[in-house]
Amino acid sequence: MSILSKITEIKREFCPTLGEIDNIKIQRLVNQLKGDSEKETLVNILEWEDKNIRYPTERWIVS
């Protein structure tokens, strides 16, 4: 795989489409997560991810 095709693949995975950017639900979420500083915004995003994203079971600690 060439470097250019790999970059295109990565961009497709992580960059939102114009439709996603214009989505009113996404805009509300962005406004909800945006903080007064970059640090506060990052903390808000990490807390949101922790509450809303489930990781595969192989990442969980098995007792």
C-alpha positions as CSV (number, residue, x, y, z in Angstrom):
1,M,0.0,0.0,0.0
2,S,1.4,3.4,-1.0
3,I,1.8,6.2,1.5
4,L,-0.8,8.3,-0.3
5,S,-3.4,5.6,-0.2
6,K,-2.7,5.0,3.5
7,I,-3.1,8.8,4.2
8,T,-6.4,8.7,2.3
9,E,-7.6,5.7,4.4
10,I,-6.6,7.4,7.7
11,K,-8.4,10.6,6.6
12,R,-11.5,8.7,5.7
13,E,-11.5,7.0,9.2
14,F,-11.0,10.2,11.3
15,C,-12.2,13.2,9.3
16,P,-15.9,14.0,9.4
17,T,-17.8,14.5,6.2
18,L,-19.6,17.7,5.4
19,G,-22.9,16.1,6.2
20,E,-21.6,15.1,9.7
21,I,-20.3,18.7,10.3
22,D,-23.7,20.2,9.4
23,N,-25.7,17.7,11.5
24,I,-27.6,19.6,14.2
25,K,-27.0,16.8,16.8
26,I,-23.3,16.9,16.2
27,Q,-23.3,20.7,16.5
28,R,-25.1,20.4,19.9
29,L,-22.6,17.9,21.1
30,V,-19.7,20.1,20.0
31,N,-21.2,23.0,21.9
32,Q,-21.8,20.8,25.0
33,L,-18.2,19.5,25.0
34,K,-16.5,22.8,24.3
35,G,-14.9,24.3,27.4
36,D,-13.3,27.7,28.3
37,S,-9.9,26.3,27.6
38,E,-8.3,23.5,25.5
39,K,-7.7,21.5,28.7
40,E,-11.3,21.8,29.8
41,T,-12.5,20.7,26.3
42,L,-10.2,17.7,26.3
43,V,-11.4,16.7,29.8
44,N,-15.0,17.0,28.6
45,I,-14.3,14.9,25.5
46,L,-12.6,12.2,27.6
47,E,-15.4,12.1,30.1
48,W,-18.0,11.8,27.3
49,E,-16.0,9.0,25.7
50,D,-15.8,7.1,29.0
51,K,-19.6,7.4,29.5
52,N,-20.6,6.6,25.9
53,I,-18.1,4.3,24.2
54,R,-17.8,0.7,25.0
55,Y,-14.5,-1.0,24.3
56,P,-14.2,-4.6,23.1
57,T,-14.2,-7.1,25.9
58,E,-10.6,-8.1,25.3
59,R,-9.6,-4.7,26.7
60,W,-11.4,-5.2,29.9
61,I,-9.6,-6.5,33.0
62,V,-10.8,-10.0,33.7
63,S,-10.9,-11.0,37.3
